[in-house]
Amino acid sequence: MRGEPEKDTPGAGAPERRRVTIVPGGPILVEGPVEVVMDDGNVVRSDRFLVALCACRRSGRYPFCDTSHRRRVRS
């Protein structure tokens, strides 16, 4: 299901929003700190102000990006 753009509505009790940036061919950048719930139910946390999440699953530090997406195999 696609998310629809929402208008910013000021007011008490409004949830804090995090900015998520999808980098074409690269990671997903999330303003931190974050908690990531893995498919097995484990939770991993990062307190960094900007967290790069792996989108290609090549990272040795998955779910965090280690720039493995940059490596190319020469033929």
N, CA, C and O of each residue as an XYZ file, in Angstrom:
300
protein
N       0.836     -1.169      0.000
C       0.000      0.000      0.000
C       0.882      1.233      0.000
O       1.825      1.322      0.787
N       0.592      2.172     -0.860
C       1.385      3.396     -0.960
C       0.934      4.406      0.069
O      -0.260      4.595      0.300
N       1.908      5.051      0.681
C       1.581      6.112      1.615
C       1.184      7.369      0.861
O       1.745      7.679     -0.190
N       0.246      8.065      1.387
C      -0.202      9.316      0.788
C       0.440     10.482      1.537
O       0.609     10.416      2.754
N       0.801     11.552      0.821
C       1.360     12.715      1.504
C       0.356     13.253      2.509
O      -0.845     13.296      2.246
N       0.859     13.660      3.653
C      -0.002     14.212      4.692
C       0.376     15.658      4.932
O       1.535     16.044      4.778
N      -0.601     16.449      5.306
C      -0.336     17.830      5.683
C       0.207     17.839      7.102
O      -0.229     17.063      7.952
N       1.163     18.727      7.349
C       1.668     18.893      8.707
C       0.599     19.557      9.543
O       0.121     20.642      9.215
N       0.229     18.905     10.617
C      -0.784     19.471     11.501
C      -0.165     19.677     12.867
O       0.083     18.712     13.590
N       0.090     20.938     13.230
C       0.685     21.183     14.540
C      -0.300     20.839     15.640
O      -1.515     20.927     15.467
N       0.254     20.447     16.772
C      -0.630     20.163     17.894
C       0.022     19.209     18.868
O       0.977     18.507     18.537
N      -0.502     19.198     20.054
C       0.034     18.312     21.088
C      -0.291     16.872     20.730
O      -1.354     16.581     20.183
N       0.623     15.985     21.040
C       0.394     14.567     20.815
C       0.709     14.111     19.395
O       0.545     12.931     19.083
N       1.159     15.021     18.522
C       1.515     14.618     17.167
C       2.788     13.782     17.229
O       3.725     14.148     17.938
N       2.842     12.659     16.497
C       4.042     11.824     16.533
C       5.236     12.547     15.913
O       5.093     13.331     14.975
N       6.408     12.264     16.457
C       7.630     12.854     15.910
C       7.937     12.150     14.593
O       7.903     10.921     14.518
N       8.233     12.916     13.570
C       8.510     12.333     12.260
C      10.004     12.182     12.063
O      10.794     13.006     12.525
N      10.379     11.129     11.376
C      11.772     10.880     10.994
C      11.871     11.014      9.493
O      10.978     10.577      8.768
N      12.939     11.609      9.023
C      13.154     11.734      7.582
C      13.857     10.478      7.079
O      14.856     10.044      7.651
N      13.328      9.903      6.009
C      13.899      8.727      5.365
C      14.218      9.117      3.925
O      13.357      9.627      3.208
N      15.469      8.874      3.502
C      15.896      9.209      2.151
C      16.361      7.942      1.456
O      17.253      7.251      1.949
N      15.762      7.634      0.313
C      16.158      6.465     -0.467
C      17.188      6.923     -1.485
O      16.905      7.791     -2.310
N      18.395      6.338     -1.431
C      19.477      6.696     -2.330
C      19.477      5.679     -3.474
O      19.695      4.493     -3.228
N      19.238      6.110     -4.724
C      19.232      5.160     -5.839
C      20.554      4.397     -5.926
O      21.624      5.003     -5.980
N      20.475      3.075     -5.938
C      21.670      2.242     -6.005
C      22.453      2.200     -4.706
O      23.555      1.652     -4.672
N      21.915      2.761     -3.648
C      22.640      2.833     -2.391
C      21.756      2.493     -1.216
O      20.777      1.759     -1.355
N      22.100      3.029     -0.052
C      21.370      2.693      1.169
C      20.097      3.522      1.349
O      19.792      4.419      0.563
N      19.384      3.194      2.391
C      18.242      3.976      2.843
C      18.731      4.748      4.064
O      19.152      4.150      5.054
N      18.676      6.066      3.992
C      19.169      6.905      5.081
C      18.008      7.295      5.981
O      16.979      7.777      5.507
N      18.177      7.082      7.282
C      17.139      7.383      8.258
C      17.739      8.273      9.331
O      18.794      7.965      9.885
N      17.059      9.389      9.625
C      17.514     10.226     10.726
C      17.309      9.456     12.011
O      16.207      8.979     12.280
N      18.364      9.328     12.814
C      18.321      8.512     14.004
C      17.968      9.298     15.236
O      17.659     10.487     15.159
N      18.011      8.651     16.352
C      18.311      7.239     16.575
C      17.168      6.352     16.089
O      16.027      6.799     15.978
N      17.490      5.076     15.799
C      16.487      4.161     15.257
C      16.548      2.807     15.951
O      17.562      2.411     16.525
N      15.418      2.119     15.872
C      15.328      0.703     16.226
C      14.828     -0.002     14.976
O      13.844      0.424     14.370
N      15.499     -1.077     14.590
C      15.108     -1.842     13.413
C      14.664     -3.221     13.883
O      15.424     -3.934     14.538
N      13.434     -3.594     13.547
C      12.923     -4.920     13.892
C      13.208     -5.827     12.706
O      12.715     -5.596     11.602
N      14.013     -6.867     12.946
C      14.402     -7.796     11.898
C      13.291     -8.815     11.655
O      12.358     -8.927     12.450
N      13.397     -9.558     10.548
C      12.357    -10.524     10.211
C      12.247    -11.661     11.218
O      11.212    -12.323     11.287
N      13.303    -11.900     12.002
C      13.247    -12.950     13.021
C      12.777    -12.416     14.381
O      12.726    -13.162     15.360
N      12.436    -11.124     14.438
C      11.941    -10.521     15.670
C      13.007     -9.822     16.498
O      12.674     -9.069     17.413
N      14.282    -10.055     16.199
C      15.348     -9.355     16.920
C      15.287     -7.866     16.613
O      14.879     -7.458     15.526
N      15.697     -7.068     17.582
C      15.713     -5.617     17.422
C      17.158     -5.142     17.487
O      17.884     -5.470     18.425
N      17.571     -4.368     16.487
C      18.899     -3.755     16.501
C      18.702     -2.249     16.609
O      17.751     -1.692     16.060
N      19.610     -1.603     17.320
C      19.472     -0.173     17.599
C      20.718      0.589     17.161
O      21.825      0.051     17.146
N      20.512      1.825     16.812
C      21.620      2.732     16.533
C      21.257      4.101     17.088
O      20.149      4.593     16.873
N      22.186      4.708     17.795
C      21.979      6.034     18.367
C      22.582      7.137     17.505
O      22.592      8.300     17.908
N      23.083      6.787     16.328
C      23.680      7.791     15.442
C      22.624      8.772     14.957
O      21.439      8.439     14.919
N      23.040      9.975     14.587
C      22.096     10.986     14.105
C      21.616     10.695     12.691
O      20.556     11.179     12.294
N      22.378      9.910     11.915
C      21.976      9.485     10.583
C      22.409      8.034     10.416
O      23.580      7.705     10.606
N      21.473      7.177     10.065
C      21.737      5.738      9.963
C      21.531      5.305      8.523
O      20.512      5.636      7.915
N      22.490      4.565      7.969
C      22.385      4.029      6.608
C      21.979      2.563      6.703
O      22.724      1.731      7.220
N      20.788      2.260      6.195
C      20.296      0.882      6.191
C      20.547      0.262      4.826
O      20.321      0.899      3.797
N      21.010     -0.969      4.818
C      21.342     -1.679      3.591
C      20.075     -2.032      2.820
O      19.126     -2.578      3.383
N      20.069     -1.716      1.525
C      18.934     -2.043      0.662
C      19.261     -3.206     -0.278
O      18.360     -3.756     -0.911
N      20.539     -3.586     -0.377
C      20.937     -4.624     -1.337
C      21.210     -5.980     -0.680
O      21.368     -6.983     -1.376
N      21.266     -6.016      0.640
C      21.540     -7.223      1.428
C      22.958     -7.788      1.220
O      23.207     -8.950      1.540
N      23.874     -6.988      0.694
C      25.265     -7.431      0.527
C      26.145     -7.073      1.719
O      27.284     -7.529      1.812
N      25.623     -6.267      2.620
C      26.410     -5.755      3.730
C      26.805     -6.859      4.702
O      25.996     -7.727      5.027
N      28.026     -6.823      5.153
C      28.483     -7.720      6.203
C      27.985     -7.282      7.571
O      28.123     -8.018      8.548
N      27.409     -6.095      7.648
C      26.871     -5.545      8.898
C      25.360     -5.387      8.809
O      24.783     -4.575      9.533
N      24.709     -6.146      7.935
C      23.262     -6.025      7.707
C      22.520     -6.029      9.027
O      22.814     -6.883      9.863
N      21.586     -5.140      9.269
C      20.860     -4.294      8.340
C      21.516     -2.949      8.061
O      20.959     -2.129      7.331
N      22.699     -2.711      8.636
C      23.373     -1.444      8.403
C      24.260     -1.544      7.170
O      24.827     -2.601      6.894
N      24.379     -0.458      6.437
C      25.153     -0.427      5.196
C      26.644     -0.346      5.508
O      27.064      0.407      6.386
N      27.441     -1.131      4.776
C      28.903     -1.035      4.881
C      29.521     -0.689      3.523
O      30.712     -0.913      3.309
N      28.729     -0.153      2.624
C      29.079      0.257      1.253
C      29.425     -0.913      0.338
O      30.088     -0.714     -0.680
N      28.997     -2.116      0.670
C      29.226     -3.270     -0.209
C      28.561     -3.085     -1.563
O      28.992     -3.688     -2.546
N      27.510     -2.258     -1.637
C      26.821     -2.016     -2.904
C      27.745     -1.343     -3.927
O      27.453     -1.357     -5.123
N      28.841     -0.761     -3.474
C      29.780     -0.076     -4.380
C      30.708     -1.038     -5.096
O      31.255     -0.708     -6.149
N      30.890     -2.217     -4.539
C      31.838     -3.181     -5.129
C      31.238     -3.779     -6.388
O      30.074     -4.179     -6.412
N      32.047     -3.832     -7.427
C      31.589     -4.398     -8.690
C      32.565     -5.492     -9.103
O      33.773     -5.387     -8.893
N      32.018     -6.525     -9.686
C      32.859     -7.632    -10.168
C      33.215     -7.350    -11.624
O      32.339     -7.117    -12.457
N      34.521     -7.375    -11.916
C      34.969     -7.152    -13.299
C      34.954     -8.474    -14.039
O      35.363     -9.508    -13.511
N      34.474     -8.420    -15.277
C      34.431     -9.660    -16.057
C      35.541     -9.724    -17.076
O      35.645    -10.704    -17.814
